[in-house]
C-alpha cells in the first residue's frame, strides 16, 4: 500500500494533502509539525555546507519514514535547491530506509503535465480530466488561503481577543480541505472572509508597518524564521510579506518584466531565485511609505547574497531602515528576538523624529 509524505511548508500541507488524497490511492502521511528534533535530525545527516531548507526537509523525511511512509515527494528549484532531491534520496538510502523517491521538479521546474505523469505512476487509473479538476481546485484553495493570510498579517497584531485570528484560521483550513467543489470552496472562502473582518481589532492611526522580504522557504515556513511575523504582531506591527505559494506558482512570471523595469536603476538582469524580486520589493515598500524592511534568508543563500548589496544601496539612497537576518541550525532564537526588538525601537524612533 502506498503511504506517501512530503516536506512541511507552513499551512500548505493542507492543499498538498488535498490533491494527493484526490489523485492517488493510498494513505497520506502528513509531515509532523516542525520541532527542534526535526532540524537536529536534518543537520545530523546533511552536509554542513547546504542551506537550512535542505536540513529541514531532510528532517521531515526522516520523521515521516519513521512514521511508516514508503513514498516521498520532493519539489525544489530556482537555485541549487533544484539539485537537492538526488542528494537527499541518497542520504536516506544510505541510512537504510526503503522507499520510492519522487522528484516532481526535475529539470528545475514543475509543469502540469510532469506533475500528472508523477501522480499517474502512483495511480494508474488517474485520468487527466480528474487531475485537472482537482489541480485547479487546489490552486484556488491556495489563492484563497494567501488572500486570508494577507489580511491576518496586517491585523493580527491588533486583535482584541487573543488568538482569535489563528483559531478561526485553523477552522477555515479544515473547512477548505473538506470542500465539495468550486462552489463549495468559494462559498466557504466568502464566509470566512466576512468572519475575519468581524473579528474585533483596535488599529491605531500611527501603527508601524514593516515589510518582510527574502528567500522563499524561510519566508513561508514560520519555524525556520523563529516566528518573526508573530513576534512583530506582539509589538503591534502591521506586516507585509510578498512571497507565498500563489505568487511562486503563477504570479511571479506575470510580474517579471514589471519588476525588471521598475528596478532598472539598480538591476540590469535577473539575479536568480528571488533576488530580483527582493530588489523590486524594497523599492515598492519604500514607495508605499513603510517604516522598515526585514530581509531573511538561509545562511549561504547565493541568490540572496548577490541581491543584498543592491538592496543596501536602494535603502541608503532613500535613508530607509533595513535589517538582514540569516538562519542556520546554529542561529540563536533569543538572538533573533533581541535584534527584532532593537530594530523595532530604531524604526519607532525614526518615525517619531520625522
C-alpha positions as a printed NumPy array, in Angstrom:
array([[  0.   ,   0.   ,   0.   ],
       [  1.203,   3.498,  -0.839],
       [  1.953,   5.629,   2.215],
       [  3.126,   8.982,   0.944],
       [  4.579,  12.077,   2.606],
       [  6.14 ,  15.401,   1.629],
       [  8.106,  18.31 ,   3.161],
       [  6.416,  20.659,   5.602],
       [  5.918,  24.241,   4.406],
       [  3.661,  26.292,   6.619],
       [ -0.057,  25.656,   6.136],
       [  0.417,  24.443,   2.571],
       [  0.298,  20.875,   3.84 ],
       [ -3.496,  21.32 ,   3.568],
       [ -3.727,  21.812,  -0.235],
       [ -0.886,  19.339,  -0.838],
       [ -2.678,  16.694,   1.212],
       [ -5.915,  17.542,  -0.569],
       [ -4.671,  16.987,  -4.132],
       [ -2.813,  13.828,  -3.129],
       [ -5.909,  12.428,  -1.431],
       [ -7.952,  13.033,  -4.584],
       [ -5.422,  11.748,  -7.117],
       [ -3.787,   8.676,  -5.591],
       [ -4.956,   5.504,  -3.928],
       [ -3.074,   5.37 ,  -0.678],
       [ -2.549,   6.855,   2.755],
       [ -1.39 ,  10.455,   3.103],
       [  1.069,  10.789,   5.966],
       [  1.212,  14.48 ,   6.716],
       [  4.621,  15.663,   7.922],
       [  4.852,  16.158,  11.66 ],
       [  4.921,  19.774,  12.849],
       [  8.475,  21.035,  12.709],
       [ 10.251,  20.966,  16.054],
       [ 13.812,  21.234,  17.309],
       [ 14.146,  17.492,  16.734],
       [ 13.327,  17.956,  13.018],
       [ 16.249,  20.285,  12.44 ],
       [ 18.525,  18.197,  14.663],
       [ 17.84 ,  15.131,  12.511],
       [ 18.322,  17.031,   9.258],
       [ 21.527,  18.718,  10.411],
       [ 22.966,  15.461,  11.729],
       [ 22.888,  13.761,   8.337],
       [ 23.087,  16.709,   5.9  ],
       [ 26.351,  18.156,   4.537],
       [ 27.409,  21.179,   6.596],
       [ 27.502,  23.483,   3.576],
       [ 23.884,  23.043,   2.449],
       [ 21.221,  25.608,   3.282],
       [ 18.684,  25.316,   6.068],
       [ 15.703,  24.306,   3.83 ],
       [ 17.631,  21.153,   2.855],
       [ 18.117,  20.301,   6.525],
       [ 14.516,  20.926,   7.491],
       [ 13.247,  18.851,   4.55 ],
       [ 15.64 ,  16.008,   5.36 ],
       [ 14.431,  16.056,   8.956],
       [ 10.819,  15.975,   7.694],
       [ 11.599,  12.939,   5.545],
       [ 13.291,  11.018,   8.361],
       [ 10.352,  11.652,  10.689],
       [  7.839,  10.585,   8.022],
       [  9.819,   7.442,   7.174],
       [  9.944,   6.572,  10.864],
       [  6.187,   7.132,  10.872],
       [  5.67 ,   4.448,   8.22 ],
       [  5.714,   6.227,   4.872],
       [  7.189,   4.429,   1.847],
       [  6.857,   7.177,  -0.806],
       [  8.325,  10.658,  -0.589],
       [  7.538,  13.629,  -2.818],
       [ 10.106,  16.399,  -3.167],
       [  9.904,  19.681,  -5.045],
       [ 12.504,  22.417,  -5.277],
       [ 14.007,  24.739,  -7.835],
       [ 15.147,  28.217,  -8.765],
       [ 18.612,  27.787,  -7.203],
       [ 20.88 ,  24.927,  -6.104],
       [ 17.883,  23.558,  -4.202],
       [ 16.803,  22.142,  -7.561],
       [ 19.65 ,  19.613,  -7.234],
       [ 18.98 ,  18.616,  -3.635],
       [ 16.462,  15.863,  -4.319],
       [ 19.031,  13.333,  -5.522],
       [ 21.332,  14.109,  -2.592],
       [ 18.526,  13.715,  -0.052],
       [ 17.453,  10.437,  -1.63 ],
       [ 20.973,   9.018,  -1.417],
       [ 21.421,  10.128,   2.203],
       [ 18.164,   8.437,   3.222],
       [ 19.031,   5.211,   1.383],
       [ 22.483,   5.206,   2.973],
       [ 20.683,   5.364,   6.325],
       [ 18.906,   2.134,   5.415],
       [ 15.419,   3.424,   4.577],
       [ 13.484,   1.643,   1.835],
       [ 11.151,   3.935,  -0.095],
       [ 10.354,   5.405,  -3.5  ],
       [ 11.548,   8.981,  -4.044],
       [  9.54 ,  11.139,  -6.459],
       [ 11.104,  14.44 ,  -7.513],
       [  8.373,  16.446,  -9.229],
       [ 10.698,  19.303, -10.177],
       [ 13.243,  17.567, -12.37 ],
       [ 14.965,  19.996, -14.75 ],
       [ 14.326,  22.655, -12.091],
       [ 10.677,  23.251, -12.972],
       [  7.21 ,  21.838, -12.418],
       [  4.626,  21.669, -15.21 ],
       [  1.05 ,  20.327, -15.097],
       [  1.989,  17.511, -17.485],
       [  5.036,  16.458, -15.426],
       [  3.009,  16.532, -12.218],
       [  0.297,  14.433, -13.862],
       [  2.854,  11.863, -15.002],
       [  4.25 ,  11.597, -11.486],
       [  0.83 ,  11.168,  -9.906],
       [ -0.21 ,   8.65 , -12.545],
       [  2.715,   6.466, -11.505],
       [  1.027,   6.292,  -8.106],
       [ -2.463,   5.738,  -9.525],
       [ -2.614,   4.177, -12.986],
       [ -6.37 ,   4.847, -13.145],
       [ -5.952,   8.604, -12.745],
       [ -7.258,  10.392, -15.84 ],
       [ -6.148,  13.851, -16.924],
       [ -9.63 ,  15.342, -16.527],
       [ -9.841,  14.358, -12.858],
       [ -6.286,  15.578, -12.264],
       [ -7.058,  18.92 , -13.934],
       [-10.247,  19.409, -11.928],
       [ -8.631,  18.807,  -8.554],
       [ -5.436,  20.605,  -9.596],
       [ -7.368,  23.783, -10.393],
       [ -9.37 ,  23.4  ,  -7.197],
       [ -6.102,  23.132,  -5.261],
       [ -4.758,  26.292,  -6.915],
       [ -7.944,  28.123,  -5.981],
       [ -7.618,  26.883,  -2.4  ],
       [ -4.055,  28.232,  -2.257],
       [ -5.191,  31.583,  -3.675],
       [ -7.904,  31.86 ,  -1.028],
       [ -5.5  ,  30.865,   1.746],
       [ -2.989,  33.501,   0.676],
       [ -5.713,  36.143,   0.43 ],
       [ -6.794,  35.493,   4.018],
       [ -3.184,  35.319,   5.222],
       [ -2.517,  38.793,   3.842],
       [ -5.426,  40.143,   5.89 ],
       [ -4.267,  38.306,   9.01 ],
       [ -0.73 ,  39.67 ,   8.675],
       [ -1.967,  43.239,   8.603],
       [ -4.377,  42.907,  11.518],
       [ -3.444,  40.08 ,  13.889],
       [ -1.275,  42.387,  15.978],
       [ -4.337,  44.39 ,  16.951],
       [ -6.864,  41.678,  17.83 ],
       [ -8.855,  42.335,  21.   ],
       [ -9.342,  38.65 ,  21.767],
       [ -6.046,  36.77 ,  21.914],
       [ -5.594,  34.035,  19.262],
       [ -8.949,  34.835,  17.648],
       [ -7.354,  35.07 ,  14.191],
       [ -5.37 ,  31.838,  14.351],
       [ -8.222,  29.833,  15.889],
       [-10.548,  30.936,  13.086],
       [ -7.844,  30.179,  10.52 ],
       [ -7.495,  26.611,  11.784],
       [-11.251,  26.146,  11.422],
       [-11.096,  27.612,   7.908],
       [ -8.317,  25.266,   6.767],
       [-10.279,  22.226,   7.944],
       [-13.304,  23.52 ,   6.042],
       [-11.234,  24.131,   2.892],
       [ -9.848,  20.598,   2.975],
       [-13.36 ,  19.119,   3.171],
       [-14.777,  21.202,   0.32 ],
       [-17.179,  19.605,  -2.169],
       [-16.055,  21.517,  -5.261],
       [-15.513,  25.004,  -6.678],
       [-18.82 ,  26.455,  -5.492],
       [-18.431,  24.92 ,  -2.032],
       [-14.863,  26.231,  -1.687],
       [-15.762,  29.731,  -2.888],
       [-18.736,  29.957,  -0.531],
       [-16.502,  28.83 ,   2.31 ],
       [-13.907,  31.476,   1.422],
       [-16.514,  34.262,   1.289],
       [-17.989,  33.144,   4.601],
       [-14.647,  33.121,   6.386],
       [-13.599,  36.393,   4.804],
       [-16.634,  38.018,   6.425],
       [-15.949,  36.292,   9.73 ],
       [-12.354,  37.51 ,   9.783],
       [-13.488,  41.072,   9.145],
       [-15.935,  40.776,  12.041],
       [-13.156,  39.939,  14.491],
       [-12.615,  42.936,  16.748],
       [ -9.391,  44.848,  16.232],
       [ -8.04 ,  48.134,  17.509],
       [ -5.614,  49.591,  14.965],
       [ -4.041,  52.949,  15.9  ],
       [ -3.58 ,  55.514,  13.161],
       [  0.167,  55.662,  13.717],
       [  0.982,  51.935,  13.857],
       [  4.306,  50.825,  12.408],
       [  4.406,  48.934,   9.113],
       [  7.258,  46.55 ,   8.323],
       [  7.794,  44.515,   5.155],
       [  9.394,  41.067,   5.107],
       [ 11.399,  40.051,   2.053],
       [ 13.908,  37.321,   1.309],
       [ 14.28 ,  33.655,   0.4  ],
       [ 11.07 ,  31.706,  -0.125],
       [ 11.425,  28.854,   2.396],
       [ 12.478,  30.978,   5.363],
       [  9.702,  33.411,   4.441],
       [  6.916,  30.817,   4.319],
       [  7.905,  28.264,   6.977],
       [  7.47 ,  30.122,  10.238],
       [  9.519,  27.721,  12.358],
       [ 12.579,  28.326,  10.167],
       [ 12.486,  32.086,  10.9  ],
       [ 11.536,  31.678,  14.574],
       [  8.033,  33.029,  14.041],
       [  9.108,  36.527,  13.045],
       [  5.625,  37.56 ,  11.921],
       [  4.099,  36.56 ,  15.27 ],
       [  6.862,  38.361,  17.159],
       [  6.185,  41.532,  15.182],
       [  2.452,  41.138,  15.823],
       [  3.188,  41.146,  19.561],
       [  4.789,  44.567,  19.003],
       [  1.588,  45.822,  17.309],
       [  3.192,  45.99 ,  13.855],
       [  1.387,  45.64 ,  10.533],
       [  3.334,  43.13 ,   8.434],
       [  3.509,  42.734,   4.676],
       [  5.073,  39.653,   3.106],
       [  5.13 ,  39.113,  -0.656],
       [  6.27 ,  35.516,  -1.021],
       [  3.558,  32.871,  -0.898],
       [  2.617,  29.777,  -2.887],
       [  0.236,  31.516,  -5.294],
       [  2.979,  34.023,  -6.152],
       [  5.537,  31.302,  -6.797],
       [  3.189,  29.062,  -8.79 ],
       [  1.858,  31.568, -11.309],
       [  2.108,  35.257, -10.346],
       [  5.894,  35.532, -10.386],
       [  6.169,  35.032, -14.168],
       [  3.479,  37.644, -14.771],
       [  5.406,  40.239, -12.754],
       [  8.909,  39.606, -14.109],
       [  9.016,  42.351, -16.77 ],
       [  7.417,  44.83 , -14.391],
       [  9.985,  44.056, -11.688],
       [ 12.908,  44.391, -14.089],
       [ 11.555,  47.665, -15.464],
       [ 10.893,  49.167, -12.021],
       [ 14.332,  48.092, -10.749],
       [ 16.368,  49.072, -13.831],
       [ 18.247,  51.8  , -11.938],
       [ 19.828,  49.076,  -9.798],
       [ 19.456,  45.768, -11.688],
       [ 20.074,  45.027, -15.378],
       [ 19.28 ,  41.298, -15.383],
       [ 17.708,  38.501, -13.37 ],
       [ 19.669,  37.636, -10.203],
       [ 18.3  ,  34.105,  -9.892],
       [ 15.731,  32.686,  -7.468],
       [ 14.07 ,  35.656,  -5.683],
       [ 16.971,  38.109,  -5.94 ],
       [ 15.349,  40.476,  -8.459],
       [ 12.007,  40.137,  -6.676],
       [ 13.503,  41.396,  -3.435],
       [ 15.163,  44.407,  -5.029],
       [ 11.797,  45.314,  -6.55 ],
       [ 10.021,  44.715,  -3.231],
       [ 12.444,  47.037,  -1.459],
       [ 11.635,  49.827,  -3.903],
       [  7.906,  49.108,  -3.611],
       [  7.887,  49.158,   0.202],
       [  9.74 ,  52.478,   0.214],
       [  7.221,  53.908,  -2.256],
       [  4.353,  52.652,  -0.074],
       [  5.774,  54.526,   2.94 ],
       [  6.536,  51.511,   5.054],
       [  8.674,  52.129,   8.13 ],
       [ 11.246,  49.38 ,   7.672],
       [ 12.223,  46.121,   5.974],
       [ 13.454,  42.806,   7.32 ],
       [ 15.341,  40.624,   4.85 ],
       [ 15.534,  36.934,   5.811],
       [ 17.47 ,  34.095,   4.208],
       [ 19.25 ,  30.817,   4.93 ],
       [ 22.935,  31.143,   5.712],
       [ 24.904,  30.896,   2.46 ],
       [ 21.963,  31.516,   0.108],
       [ 23.811,  32.622,  -3.052],
       [ 20.974,  34.474,  -4.895],
       [ 20.138,  36.496,  -1.789],
       [ 23.807,  37.214,  -1.077],
       [ 24.007,  38.642,  -4.618],
       [ 20.94 ,  40.807,  -4.009],
       [ 21.95 ,  42.158,  -0.588],
       [ 24.482,  44.831,  -1.769],
       [ 21.901,  46.126,  -4.256],
       [ 19.166,  46.21 ,  -1.605],
       [ 21.571,  48.028,   0.738],
       [ 22.203,  50.67 ,  -1.917],
       [ 18.473,  51.178,  -2.523],
       [ 17.973,  51.702,   1.216],
       [ 20.993,  54.029,   1.545],
       [ 19.761,  56.135,  -1.355],
       [ 16.426,  56.554,   0.428],
       [ 17.665,  56.662,   4.05 ],
       [ 15.455,  53.665,   4.754],
       [ 15.863,  51.211,   7.684],
       [ 16.568,  47.564,   6.865],
       [ 17.766,  44.591,   8.877],
       [ 19.315,  41.416,   7.43 ],
       [ 18.855,  38.076,   9.189],
       [ 20.458,  34.749,   8.235],
       [ 19.292,  31.423,   9.622],
       [ 21.011,  28.099,  10.174],
       [ 20.987,  25.319,  12.723],
       [ 23.289,  27.335,  14.992],
       [ 21.182,  30.52 ,  14.874],
       [ 20.023,  31.615,  18.33 ],
       [ 16.292,  32.204,  18.714],
       [ 16.896,  34.616,  21.585],
       [ 19.449,  36.46 ,  19.485],
       [ 16.881,  36.914,  16.713],
       [ 14.283,  38.218,  19.179],
       [ 16.808,  40.681,  20.623],
       [ 17.644,  42.002,  17.157],
       [ 13.946,  42.28 ,  16.304],
       [ 13.292,  44.328,  19.426],
       [ 16.239,  46.61 ,  18.688],
       [ 15.115,  47.105,  15.086],
       [ 11.586,  47.874,  16.246],
       [ 12.849,  50.532,  18.653],
       [ 15.07 ,  52.049,  15.981],
       [ 12.239,  52.207,  13.427],
       [  9.886,  53.636,  16.041],
       [ 12.405,  56.321,  16.984],
       [ 12.949,  57.226,  13.326],
       [  9.182,  57.543,  12.845],
       [  8.888,  59.831,  15.886],
       [ 11.683,  62.08 ,  14.606],
       [ 10.188,  62.637,  11.125]])
